[in-house]
Amino acid sequence: MELVELGRIVDSFGLYGDVKILSSTSFADKRYQIGNHVILENPKTKQQETLTVIAYRNQLDIDIVRFNEINTKEDALAKKGYLIKAEKDLS
């Protein structure tokens, strides 16, 4: 499975665990469709976990995404600096 980087979490947004992602993909609307899975990677340890998209919107050059597995602002802040990746194939 070949992964591509979609972006990096730069901050939290709101109280319910939404994250702000500085995007590095041209296909954010397709990558962050509700129900899609992405990979969250700790850039230091390379440890990965799978996340499920439950909401997405774009605000200027920042993607704001809510994942089923991140439920509070504190959880989101703990992921600051983590990479978001997905399988290279969009289909």
N, CA, C and O atoms as a GROMACS GRO file, in nm:
protein
  364
    1MET      N    1   0.085  -0.118   0.000
    1MET     CA    2   0.000   0.000   0.000
    1MET      C    3   0.090   0.124   0.000
    1MET      O    4   0.169   0.145   0.091
    2GLU      N    5   0.075   0.206  -0.104
    2GLU     CA    6   0.152   0.328  -0.114
    2GLU      C    7   0.069   0.444  -0.060
    2GLU      O    8  -0.045   0.464  -0.102
    3LEU      N    9   0.128   0.520   0.033
    3LEU     CA   10   0.057   0.633   0.094
    3LEU      C   11   0.109   0.765   0.039
    3LEU      O   12   0.226   0.778   0.004
    4VAL      N   13   0.018   0.864   0.031
    4VAL     CA   14   0.055   1.000  -0.004
    4VAL      C   15   0.016   1.091   0.112
    4VAL      O   16  -0.081   1.064   0.184
    5GLU      N   17   0.091   1.197   0.130
    5GLU     CA   18   0.063   1.292   0.237
    5GLU      C   19  -0.046   1.388   0.193
    5GLU      O   20  -0.037   1.449   0.086
    6LEU      N   21  -0.150   1.401   0.276
    6LEU     CA   22  -0.258   1.495   0.248
    6LEU      C   23  -0.237   1.628   0.316
    6LEU      O   24  -0.288   1.731   0.271
    7GLY      N   25  -0.161   1.628   0.426
    7GLY     CA   26  -0.136   1.750   0.499
    7GLY      C   27  -0.087   1.724   0.640
    7GLY      O   28  -0.058   1.610   0.678
    8ARG      N   29  -0.078   1.833   0.716
    8ARG     CA   30  -0.028   1.828   0.853
    8ARG      C   31  -0.127   1.901   0.943
    8ARG      O   32  -0.176   2.008   0.909
    9ILE      N   33  -0.157   1.842   1.058
    9ILE     CA   34  -0.246   1.908   1.155
    9ILE      C   35  -0.171   2.025   1.217
    9ILE      O   36  -0.062   2.009   1.272
   10VAL      N   37  -0.232   2.144   1.206
   10VAL     CA   38  -0.167   2.265   1.258
   10VAL      C   39  -0.236   2.322   1.382
   10VAL      O   40  -0.178   2.404   1.453
   11ASP      N   41  -0.360   2.277   1.409
   11ASP     CA   42  -0.430   2.328   1.527
   11ASP      C   43  -0.564   2.256   1.542
   11ASP      O   44  -0.603   2.175   1.459
   12SER      N   45  -0.632   2.289   1.651
   12SER     CA   46  -0.768   2.239   1.670
   12SER      C   47  -0.865   2.348   1.624
   12SER      O   48  -0.824   2.462   1.602
   13PHE      N   49  -0.991   2.312   1.611
   13PHE     CA   50  -1.094   2.409   1.573
   13PHE      C   51  -1.220   2.373   1.650
   13PHE      O   52  -1.275   2.264   1.631
   14GLY      N   53  -1.267   2.461   1.734
   14GLY     CA   54  -1.389   2.436   1.811
   14GLY      C   55  -1.367   2.343   1.928
   14GLY      O   56  -1.253   2.312   1.964
   15LEU      N   57  -1.477   2.298   1.986
   15LEU     CA   58  -1.473   2.219   2.108
   15LEU      C   59  -1.485   2.069   2.088
   15LEU      O   60  -1.465   1.992   2.182
   16TYR      N   61  -1.519   2.026   1.966
   16TYR     CA   62  -1.555   1.886   1.944
   16TYR      C   63  -1.449   1.804   1.872
   16TYR      O   64  -1.480   1.698   1.817
   17GLY      N   65  -1.326   1.850   1.871
   17GLY     CA   66  -1.218   1.770   1.815
   17GLY      C   67  -1.188   1.791   1.669
   17GLY      O   68  -1.110   1.717   1.611
   18ASP      N   69  -1.250   1.892   1.607
   18ASP     CA   70  -1.215   1.922   1.468
   18ASP      C   71  -1.068   1.964   1.464
   18ASP      O   72  -1.017   2.024   1.558
   19VAL      N   73  -1.002   1.931   1.353
   19VAL     CA   74  -0.862   1.970   1.337
   19VAL      C   75  -0.846   2.057   1.213
   19VAL      O   76  -0.917   2.040   1.114
   20LYS      N   77  -0.751   2.149   1.220
   20LYS     CA   78  -0.714   2.230   1.105
   20LYS      C   79  -0.595   2.162   1.039
   20LYS      O   80  -0.496   2.130   1.104
   21ILE      N   81  -0.607   2.139   0.909
   21ILE     CA   82  -0.503   2.071   0.834
   21ILE      C   83  -0.450   2.163   0.726
   21ILE      O   84  -0.526   2.212   0.642
   22LEU      N   85  -0.319   2.188   0.728
   22LEU     CA   86  -0.254   2.260   0.620
   22LEU      C   87  -0.238   2.161   0.507
   22LEU      O   88  -0.156   2.069   0.514
   23SER      N   89  -0.316   2.180   0.402
   23SER     CA   90  -0.329   2.079   0.298
   23SER      C   91  -0.211   2.077   0.202
   23SER      O   92  -0.153   2.180   0.169
   24SER      N   93  -0.177   1.956   0.158
   24SER     CA   94  -0.077   1.938   0.053
   24SER      C   95  -0.134   1.851  -0.059
   24SER      O   96  -0.060   1.789  -0.135
   25THR      N   97  -0.268   1.847  -0.068
   25THR     CA   98  -0.335   1.770  -0.174
   25THR      C   99  -0.427   1.861  -0.254
   25THR      O  100  -0.484   1.956  -0.201
   26SER      N  101  -0.440   1.831  -0.381
   26SER     CA  102  -0.532   1.905  -0.467
   26SER      C  103  -0.672   1.843  -0.467
   26SER      O  104  -0.764   1.897  -0.529
   27PHE      N  105  -0.688   1.731  -0.398
   27PHE     CA  106  -0.813   1.657  -0.401
   27PHE      C  107  -0.874   1.643  -0.262
   27PHE      O  108  -0.928   1.537  -0.229
   28ALA      N  109  -0.866   1.747  -0.181
   28ALA     CA  110  -0.915   1.740  -0.043
   28ALA      C  111  -1.062   1.702  -0.036
   28ALA      O  112  -1.102   1.623   0.050
   29ASP      N  113  -1.144   1.757  -0.126
   29ASP     CA  114  -1.287   1.726  -0.123
   29ASP      C  115  -1.314   1.578  -0.148
   29ASP      O  116  -1.412   1.525  -0.096
   30LYS      N  117  -1.231   1.511  -0.225
   30LYS     CA  118  -1.246   1.367  -0.248
   30LYS      C  119  -1.185   1.286  -0.134
   30LYS      O  120  -1.242   1.186  -0.092
   31ARG      N  121  -1.071   1.329  -0.084
   31ARG     CA  122  -1.000   1.257   0.022
   31ARG      C  123  -1.078   1.259   0.154
   31ARG      O  124  -1.076   1.161   0.229
   32TYR      N  125  -1.147   1.370   0.182
   32TYR     CA  126  -1.216   1.386   0.310
   32TYR      C  127  -1.367   1.367   0.299
   32TYR      O  128  -1.442   1.427   0.376
   33GLN      N  129  -1.412   1.285   0.206
   33GLN     CA  130  -1.554   1.255   0.199
   33GLN      C  131  -1.594   1.176   0.324
   33GLN      O  132  -1.518   1.094   0.375
   34ILE      N  133  -1.716   1.202   0.370
   34ILE     CA  134  -1.766   1.135   0.490
   34ILE      C  135  -1.757   0.984   0.471
   34ILE      O  136  -1.801   0.930   0.370
   35GLY      N  137  -1.701   0.916   0.571
   35GLY     CA  138  -1.685   0.772   0.568
   35GLY      C  139  -1.549   0.725   0.519
   35GLY      O  140  -1.512   0.609   0.539
   36ASN      N  141  -1.473   0.814   0.455
   36ASN     CA  142  -1.339   0.776   0.410
   36ASN      C  143  -1.246   0.755   0.528
   36ASN      O  144  -1.263   0.813   0.635
   37HIS      N  145  -1.147   0.671   0.507
   37HIS     CA  146  -1.045   0.645   0.608
   37HIS      C  147  -0.914   0.709   0.564
   37HIS      O  148  -0.876   0.704   0.447
   38VAL      N  149  -0.845   0.768   0.661
   38VAL     CA  150  -0.712   0.823   0.638
   38VAL      C  151  -0.620   0.770   0.747
   38VAL      O  152  -0.665   0.713   0.847
   39ILE      N  153  -0.492   0.790   0.727
   39ILE     CA  154  -0.392   0.744   0.823
   39ILE      C  155  -0.335   0.867   0.895
   39ILE      O  156  -0.292   0.963   0.831
   40LEU      N  157  -0.334   0.861   1.027
   40LEU     CA  158  -0.271   0.964   1.110
   40LEU      C  159  -0.134   0.911   1.149
   40LEU      O  160  -0.124   0.802   1.205
   41GLU      N  161  -0.028   0.987   1.120
   41GLU     CA  162   0.107   0.940   1.150
   41GLU      C  163   0.181   1.039   1.239
   41GLU      O  164   0.189   1.159   1.209
   42ASN      N  165   0.235   0.987   1.348
   42ASN     CA  166   0.321   1.066   1.435
   42ASN      C  167   0.454   1.083   1.361
   42ASN      O  168   0.520   0.984   1.331
   43PRO      N  169   0.496   1.207   1.332
   43PRO     CA  170   0.617   1.226   1.252
   43PRO      C  171   0.746   1.185   1.326
   43PRO      O  172   0.848   1.160   1.262
   44LYS      N  173   0.741   1.177   1.458
   44LYS     CA  174   0.861   1.139   1.534
   44LYS      C  175   0.876   0.988   1.545
   44LYS      O  176   0.984   0.933   1.523
   45THR      N  177   0.766   0.920   1.581
   45THR     CA  178   0.774   0.775   1.604
   45THR      C  179   0.731   0.693   1.483
   45THR      O  180   0.755   0.572   1.478
   46LYS      N  181   0.668   0.758   1.385
   46LYS     CA  182   0.614   0.692   1.265
   46LYS      C  183   0.497   0.598   1.298
   46LYS      O  184   0.452   0.523   1.212
   47GLN      N  185   0.448   0.602   1.422
   47GLN     CA  186   0.333   0.523   1.460
   47GLN      C  187   0.210   0.574   1.385
   47GLN      O  188   0.190   0.695   1.373
   48GLN      N  189   0.128   0.482   1.336
   48GLN     CA  190   0.011   0.518   1.256
   48GLN      C  191  -0.117   0.463   1.317
   48GLN      O  192  -0.117   0.360   1.384
   49GLU      N  193  -0.226   0.537   1.292
   49GLU     CA  194  -0.358   0.488   1.328
   49GLU      C  195  -0.456   0.532   1.220
   49GLU      O  196  -0.435   0.632   1.152
   50THR      N  197  -0.562   0.455   1.204
   50THR     CA  198  -0.662   0.484   1.102
   50THR      C  199  -0.773   0.570   1.162
   50THR      O  200  -0.822   0.542   1.271
   51LEU      N  201  -0.812   0.675   1.088
   51LEU     CA  202  -0.919   0.764   1.130
   51LEU      C  203  -1.030   0.763   1.026
   51LEU      O  204  -1.005   0.740   0.907
   52THR      N  205  -1.153   0.787   1.071
   52THR     CA  206  -1.270   0.792   0.984
   52THR      C  207  -1.323   0.934   0.977
   52THR      O  208  -1.349   0.996   1.081
   53VAL      N  209  -1.340   0.988   0.857
   53VAL     CA  210  -1.390   1.124   0.836
   53VAL      C  211  -1.540   1.128   0.864
   53VAL      O  212  -1.616   1.047   0.812
   54ILE      N  213  -1.582   1.226   0.948
   54ILE     CA  214  -1.726   1.244   0.971
   54ILE      C  215  -1.774   1.384   0.931
   54ILE      O  216  -1.895   1.408   0.924
   55ALA      N  217  -1.681   1.476   0.904
   55ALA     CA  218  -1.720   1.609   0.855
   55ALA      C  219  -1.598   1.674   0.791
   55ALA      O  220  -1.484   1.652   0.833
   56TYR      N  221  -1.624   1.757   0.688
   56TYR     CA  222  -1.515   1.827   0.619
   56TYR      C  223  -1.566   1.959   0.564
   56TYR      O  224  -1.678   1.969   0.515
   57ARG      N  225  -1.482   2.060   0.574
   57ARG     CA  226  -1.505   2.187   0.505
   57ARG      C  227  -1.370   2.255   0.484
   57ARG      O  228  -1.272   2.224   0.552
   58ASN      N  229  -1.367   2.347   0.389
   58ASN     CA  230  -1.245   2.420   0.360
   58ASN      C  231  -1.267   2.565   0.396
   58ASN      O  232  -1.371   2.623   0.367
   59GLN      N  233  -1.166   2.625   0.460
   59GLN     CA  234  -1.172   2.765   0.498
   59GLN      C  235  -1.042   2.830   0.454
   59GLN      O  236  -0.938   2.811   0.517
   60LEU      N  237  -1.049   2.906   0.347
   60LEU     CA  238  -0.930   2.964   0.283
   60LEU      C  239  -0.837   2.852   0.240
   60LEU      O  240  -0.875   2.771   0.156
   61ASP      N  241  -0.717   2.845   0.293
   61ASP     CA  242  -0.624   2.739   0.252
   61ASP      C  243  -0.609   2.631   0.359
   61ASP      O  244  -0.512   2.555   0.358
   62ILE      N  245  -0.705   2.625   0.450
   62ILE     CA  246  -0.702   2.527   0.560
   62ILE      C  247  -0.822   2.432   0.546
   62ILE      O  248  -0.935   2.475   0.524
   63ASP      N  249  -0.796   2.303   0.559
   63ASP     CA  250  -0.903   2.204   0.564
   63ASP      C  251  -0.941   2.182   0.710
   63ASP      O  252  -0.854   2.162   0.794
   64ILE      N  253  -1.069   2.187   0.739
   64ILE     CA  254  -1.117   2.160   0.874
   64ILE      C  255  -1.192   2.027   0.869
   64ILE      O  256  -1.292   2.013   0.799
   65VAL      N  257  -1.140   1.931   0.944
   65VAL     CA  258  -1.192   1.795   0.937
   65VAL      C  259  -1.225   1.744   1.077
   65VAL      O  260  -1.152   1.768   1.173
   66ARG      N  261  -1.337   1.673   1.086
   66ARG     CA  262  -1.372   1.605   1.212
   66ARG      C  263  -1.361   1.455   1.186
   66ARG      O  264  -1.412   1.402   1.088
   67PHE      N  265  -1.292   1.389   1.278
   67PHE     CA  266  -1.274   1.244   1.270
   67PHE      C  267  -1.350   1.178   1.383
   67PHE      O  268  -1.361   1.233   1.493
   68ASN      N  269  -1.403   1.060   1.358
   68ASN     CA  270  -1.478   0.985   1.457
   68ASN      C  271  -1.393   0.956   1.582
   68ASN      O  272  -1.446   0.950   1.692
   69GLU      N  273  -1.264   0.939   1.565
   69GLU     CA  274  -1.175   0.896   1.675
   69GLU      C  275  -1.119   1.012   1.757
   69GLU      O  276  -1.053   0.988   1.859
   70ILE      N  277  -1.142   1.135   1.717
   70ILE     CA  278  -1.094   1.253   1.791
   70ILE      C  279  -1.218   1.331   1.834
   70ILE      O  280  -1.289   1.385   1.750
   71ASN      N  281  -1.243   1.338   1.967
   71ASN     CA  282  -1.371   1.390   2.014
   71ASN      C  283  -1.366   1.516   2.098
   71ASN      O  284  -1.471   1.573   2.128
   72THR      N  285  -1.248   1.561   2.136
   72THR     CA  286  -1.238   1.682   2.218
   72THR      C  287  -1.128   1.772   2.164
   72THR      O  288  -1.041   1.730   2.089
   73LYS      N  289  -1.135   1.897   2.205
   73LYS     CA  290  -1.031   1.993   2.166
   73LYS      C  291  -0.895   1.946   2.216
   73LYS      O  292  -0.794   1.962   2.146
   74GLU      N  293  -0.891   1.890   2.335
   74GLU     CA  294  -0.765   1.842   2.392
   74GLU      C  295  -0.707   1.727   2.310
   74GLU      O  296  -0.586   1.722   2.287
   75ASP      N  297  -0.793   1.635   2.264
   75ASP     CA  298  -0.748   1.525   2.177
   75ASP      C  299  -0.689   1.582   2.048
   75ASP      O  300  -0.585   1.536   2.001
   76ALA      N  301  -0.757   1.682   1.992
   76ALA     CA  302  -0.712   1.743   1.867
   76ALA      C  303  -0.577   1.813   1.886
   76ALA      O  304  -0.487   1.800   1.803
   77LEU      N  305  -0.563   1.887   1.995
   77LEU     CA  306  -0.436   1.958   2.022
   77LEU      C  307  -0.320   1.860   2.041
   77LEU      O  308  -0.206   1.891   2.006
   78ALA      N  309  -0.349   1.743   2.097
   78ALA     CA  310  -0.245   1.642   2.117
   78ALA      C  311  -0.192   1.588   1.985
   78ALA      O  312  -0.083   1.532   1.980
   79LYS      N  313  -0.268   1.606   1.877
   79LYS     CA  314  -0.228   1.556   1.744
   79LYS      C  315  -0.162   1.664   1.660
   79LYS      O  316  -0.128   1.640   1.544
   80LYS      N  317  -0.142   1.783   1.716
   80LYS     CA  318  -0.080   1.893   1.642
   80LYS      C  319   0.058   1.850   1.590
   80LYS      O  320   0.140   1.798   1.666
   81GLY      N  321   0.082   1.872   1.461
   81GLY     CA  322   0.208   1.833   1.399
   81GLY      C  323   0.204   1.696   1.333
   81GLY      O  324   0.295   1.662   1.258
   82TYR      N  325   0.100   1.618   1.360
   82TYR     CA  326   0.088   1.486   1.299
   82TYR      C  327   0.056   1.499   1.150
   82TYR      O  328  -0.002   1.599   1.107
   83LEU      N  329   0.095   1.399   1.074
   83LEU     CA  330   0.069   1.395   0.930
   83LEU      C  331  -0.058   1.318   0.902
   83LEU      O  332  -0.090   1.221   0.970
   84ILE      N  333  -0.130   1.363   0.801
   84ILE     CA  334  -0.247   1.291   0.751
   84ILE      C  335  -0.208   1.231   0.616
   84ILE      O  336  -0.163   1.302   0.527
   85LYS      N  337  -0.227   1.100   0.602
   85LYS     CA  338  -0.191   1.030   0.479
   85LYS      C  339  -0.309   0.946   0.433
   85LYS      O  340  -0.401   0.917   0.509
   86ALA      N  341  -0.304   0.906   0.307
   86ALA     CA  342  -0.406   0.818   0.251
   86ALA      C  343  -0.346   0.735   0.141
   86ALA      O  344  -0.237   0.765   0.091
   87GLU      N  345  -0.416   0.629   0.104
   87GLU     CA  346  -0.370   0.547  -0.008
   87GLU      C  347  -0.364   0.633  -0.133
   87GLU      O  348  -0.449   0.718  -0.156
   88LYS      N  349  -0.261   0.608  -0.212
   88LYS     CA  350  -0.239   0.690  -0.332
   88LYS      C  351  -0.355   0.682  -0.430
   88LYS      O  352  -0.392   0.782  -0.491
   89ASP      N  353  -0.411   0.564  -0.446
   89ASP     CA  354  -0.519   0.543  -0.541
   89ASP      C  355  -0.648   0.607  -0.489
   89ASP      O  356  -0.692   0.575  -0.378
   90LEU      N  357  -0.708   0.696  -0.566
   90LEU     CA  358  -0.833   0.764  -0.526
   90LEU      C  359  -0.956   0.677  -0.545
   90LEU      O  360  -1.060   0.708  -0.487
   91SER      N  361  -0.949   0.571  -0.622
   91SER     CA  362  -1.069   0.493  -0.651
   91SER      C  363  -1.109   0.400  -0.539
   91SER      O  364  -1.208   0.329  -0.550
   0.00000   0.00000   0.00000
